[in-house]
Amino acid sequence: MGTLAGQIAFYYLAAGSIASAGLAITRSNPIHSMLWVLALFLHVAGIFVLVGAQFLAAVQVIVYAGAILVFYLFFVMLLDLPSETAGRRFGAHWPLAAVAGAAFAFVLGRWYEPGLATPAPAATAEAVPTAHVAAVGMALFTEFALPFEIVSLVLLVAIVGA
């Protein structure tokens, strides 16, 4: 991601993530908030693609945007929320919360010291897989096949029990 195009894409996705998160919490209509959360999830998936984590990007889109967001959307649509959309979005305490959040961000920014973060060890050519999703699949179905099957049985028992 050292190229100029990669940096521009990263800054666009980061700014889009921040803007989408801000719009998700400030909209008075819950359906509009869920759509902004969808935009946030897609921007985060784009950041995962930029850093070379294609598997995490796919999981972000499939699990969060595809399943959990749809669940939240159905849940919000089943509730009758006319009083929520008609009322004020924030109470009288929001300026205090904004100051506390800014102070927390300032403290976190001042806390960072370059000597505390140790660089990661250099990866060897054998340790870096060429296809991330293929490497996860190979590890899942070879080395971790038995734990994978045990988890699937536990989930099956939980589904039947529910």
N, C-alpha and C positions, 0 to 999 in steps of 0.2 A: 504494500500500500504506500510505498515511498514516492510514487509518481504524483504529479500535480492533479491528474484526474481522480486518483484514489483519494487524495486529501480533500478535494472539492466534494466528492461523493460522501465522504465521512462527515464533513461539516454540514452538508445538506441534511443527511440522515439524522445527525445529532440535533440540529436545530428543529427539524420536523418532529422528532421525538419529544423535545421539550415543549414545543408549541401544541402538539396533540395532547400531551398530558395536561397542560394548562387549560386547554379548551374542554377537555373531558371533565374537569372538576368545576368549571365555571358555567356550564350550560344548565339551563333550568329544565329543559326537557330530557328525561332519562334516556330516551331512545337516541337522541343526538349525542349524549354523553357516551353511550355504548359504541356509536359509530366512530367517535374520536378515539376511543380506546382501541378499536380495530385498526385505525390509522397508526396509532402508537405501536401496536404489535407488529405491523408490517414494516415500520421504520426500524424497529429493533432487529427484526429478521434480516433486513438489509445490512445492518451493521455486522451481524454475525457472518453474512456472506463475505463482506469486505475483509474480515480478519481470518477468513479461511475455515470457518466452522460451519460447513454446509449442513451437517447433521443437526446442529443446534438450530439453524435457520429453519430447516424442515420441521423439526419438533415445535418450534415457536409458532409456525403457521398452522400446522395440523392440530396440535393440542390446544394452544391458547386461542388462536383466532378461529379455529374450526370447531372446537368442542366447548371450551369453557365460556367463551364469549357468547356463543349461541345459547348456552344454558342460562347465562345472566340475562340475555335478551328476552328469552321466554319467561323467565322469572319476573322481570320488570313488566313485561306485557300482561302477565296474569294479575299483577297487582293493580288496583284502581288508585291511581295517584293524581287525581285532579288538584288536591290541596298542595301537593309538592310542586306542581308546575305553576300554580297560581301564587304561591308564597315567595318570600325572599329566599335567595339561594344561601346566603350566609347570615349568621347572626351578628350581634353587635361586637362579638369578641374577635372578629377576623383581623383587625389591625394588630392586636397583641400576638396572635398566632403568626402573622407575617413577620413581625419583628423577631419573635423567637426563632423562626425558621432561618431568617437572615443571620442571626447571631450564631446559630448552630453551623451554618455553612461557613461563616467566617472562622469559627474555631476549628472546623475540620480542615479548612485551607491553611491555617497557620500551623496545624499540628504536623503536617507533612514535612519531613526533613529528608533530603536526598540520601543521607547515609543510612537511613533505616531500611530502605528498599534494596534488597540484594538482587542482583541480576540473575536471571535463570541460567542454568548451565546450558552450554551449547549442545544442541542435539546432533547426534551422529546420523549419518546417511541411512543406517539400518533402522533407526528408531522412528524416523519420520515416514509415515505411510503415504503412498502416492494418492490414494483415494480414501478419504476419511470415512465415508459411509461404508465402503467395502471393508475397511479395517474393523469398524465396529461390528459389522455383520459376521465377519470371520471370528472375532473374539467371542461374540455372543453364542455362536453355534458350534464352537469347538471347545474352548477352555471353560466357558461359563454355561454350557448346555444344561447340566444338571440343575444349577441354581435357577436358570431360566424356566425349566419345566416345573420346579417346585413352586416358584412364584405364580406360574400360570394355574397350578392346582389350588393354591391358596385363594387366588382371585375367583376361581370357579366356585369354591366353597362359599366365599363371601357373597357372590351373586345368587347362588341357590338359597343361602340362608336369609338373604334380604327378601 
